[in-house]
Amino acid sequence: MMYDAYQAFADLSDPIRELASKAERVLASCDAGPCLEPWLFFQPWRRLAAFCELVTLSGFSHRRPEFDIPSIEIGARTEFVDEDLVLDGPFCSLTRFRKAGRGEGEPKVLLIAPMSGHFATLLRGTIRTLLRDHEVYITDWRNARDIPLAAGAFGLDDFVQHVIDFIKFLGPRSHVVAVCQPAVAALAAVAVMAQDKDNDQPASLTLMAGPIDTRISPTKVNELANGHPIEWFRDKLIEVVPSRLAGSGRRVYPGFLQLAAFVSMNADRHAGSFADLVRHRLAGNDAKAAAISAFYKEYFAIMDLSADFYLETVKSVFQDCDLPRGKMAFRDRTIAPAAIRNTFLLTVEGEKDDICAAGQTLAAQDLCGGLRPYMKSHHMQPGVGHYGVFNGRRWESQIYPLLRHHIQSSL
């Protein structure tokens, strides 16, 4: 019932937001340039345009934004980028990015995007940086509300299987980079391949800000997951996709509920960002305002999660901590990270991460006891939060060089 009410409200409000978007563009064209005197802050068209922009941003989108990476800059050189769909499935596709005109030769990186309420485009900046030296393949998870029931169910085992299948598609000596939530599935997938002595085991595995062991320094996210029994999550947070949508009848954890929870944890910060947006528009600081607007357009593009995957993740990863306790299973087989002997491991954490606290990803180092010491490395990045681990200035200048070296060392 909650999903039906939300969708009805969205259907009514979307035309209003579209009208506000058009009005904002018209009003912005009336702007004569940056304000030179304080009294000019109150120019009516600028105030109205800022108000319309807020209205435009005040709702959610369920469509994946474009990756929009036509080119990258490498020093003073511009390299054009090719984007290709190389695998297509009902729950996930695999998209390849590589510098135009380049043949085979650069290391292949499988970038595993989170399935946590946002689209893979949230890693656009990560892709751009990796493309400097690599051929990048990214998991493009589909919005569960758009997947027909006929496609079947999707649980945590299915996520791990997708990772295994994608690694095998890239072939031997590829490189896996998992960001946030899929770190557990990535480690599990590589462990299963090691246990099977699979010839396509990756040369390196990088886990970035992932919840390997959430018993360490629990965050608000961890406390929320452990604040109720799993039955509460099933009864209170799982909804059925409305009949008018392609995924009609599928049980999901709606993206609008997850995003509302994340926003509520940092409500003051988000309110301050919107106030800054208006202030920058009134002052004519359009570049700063545009950066805030672009962030929220991406942040408010949301996807639903399969109910099975969500509930199994809450139970196994956050409540029972199965992987670090040696109790996580894949297709009824116990997962043994200690079986990994041929894959170099790098773990990366952010000092100020309030989603995946310091120490939670580092725990993978102890689990992979079969690796020789020189095959394991860890980096704690000072001064960054969760998103700073894989996006932004410190990611590009301090973390990425270590990741590049890690990949090169494993070749």
Residue, then its C-alpha position, 0 to 999 in steps of 0.5 A: m500500500m505504501y508503494d502505491a501511495y508513493q507512486a500516486f504522489a509521484d505521478l501527480s508531482d512529476p508534471i509540476r517538477e517538469l514545469a518548474s524545470k522549464a520555468e527555471r531555464v527561462l528565468a535563468s536566461c534573464d540573468a544579467g551576470p554575477c551580482l556586483e552589489p548586495w542589493l542585487f541579490f534580490q533580483p526577482w528572476r534570480r530568486l524565482a529561478a532558484f526556487c524553481e530549481l529547488v522544486t525540480l530537485s524535490g523528487f526522485s527519478h527511477r531512470r538511470p542517468e547516462f554515464d556521459i564519459p565522451s572523453i578523458e584528460i590525461g595530462a595535456r592530452t584528450e582521449f576519446v572514450d568508447e562505451d559498449l554493452v558487452l553482456d546483457g541480462p535481466f538483472c545486470s548488464l556489463t558495460r565496457f569503457r576503453k580509450a577509443g582506437r586502443g586495442e587489447g593490451e591495457p589491464k582489464v578491470l571489473l568495477i563492481a558497483p553497489m546494489s544499494g539504492h543508486f545506479a552504477t553511474l554514481l561511480r562515473g568519477t571512479i570510471r574516469t580515473l581508472l580509464r587513464d591506465h585500464e580498460v574498465y568493465i562496470t556492473d550496471w545493475r537494473n532497477a528491480r521495479d523494471i524487471p518482470l516477475a518471469a525473470g525469477a528471483f534474485g538473492l545474495d547467491d545470485f549476486v555472487q554468481h554474477v560476479i563469478d560469471f563476469i570475472k570469467f568473461l574477462g578471462p584470466r589475470s583480470h582485476v576486480v575492484a569492489v566499491c562498498q556493499p559488493a566487497v563481501a560478494a567480491l571476496a566470496a566470489v574470488a574465494v569460491m573460484a580459488q576453492d574450485k582452482d578456477n583458471d580464471q581467478p583474477a590477478s588482483l582484488t581491491l576492496m574499497a570501503g566495504p562491510i567485510d566485518t561490521r562488528i568492528s566500530p559499528t556505524k549508524v547503518n550497522e546499528l540500524a541493521n541490528g536494531h530490529p529482527i529480520e522479521w521487522f525488515r520484512d514486514k515494515l520495509i518490503e513492498v510490492v511493485p505497483s501493477r502499472l510498472a514492468g516489475s508488477g508483483r515483485r517484492v522489493y525494498p523500495g529505493f525511496l525508503q532507503l534514500a529517505a533513511f540515508v537523508s534522515m541520518n544527515a538531514d542538517r547537512h542536506a538542508g545546508s546543501f540546499a541552502d548553499l545552492v540558493r545562496h550561490r544562485l543568488a550570488g551568481n556563483d553558478a559553477k558552485a551551484a551547478a555542482i550541488s545540483a548535479f550531485y543531487k540529480e544523481y543522488f536522487a536517481i534511485m533504484d529498488l532492490s530485490a527483497d530476497f537480496y536485501l533481506e539476505t544481505v541484512k541478515s548475513v552481512f550486517q546481523d550475523c556477520d557470516l563471512p568473518r565468522g566462517k559461516m557464509a555459504f554459496r550454493d550450500r558450500t562454505i566460503a573459505p577466503a583462506a583458499i585464495r593464494n594467487t590473487f593480490l589483495l588491496t583494502v582501502e578505507g576512509e578515516k571519516d567514513d560514517i557508513c563503513a567504519a575504519g577496520q571493517t574492510l581491513a578485516a579481509q586481510d586476516l580472512c585471506g590467511g593463505l596469501r603471502p604477506y607481500m601479496k596483501s596491502h592496506h591503505m587508510q586515507p586520512g581526511v575522507g568520508h565514504y564517497g571520498v574513498f572512490n571519488g574526488r581529489r584525494w581519490e585521484s591524487q592519493i588513492y588511485p596511484l596506490l591502486r594502479h601500483h597494486i594492479q601493476s604489481s600483480l601482473 
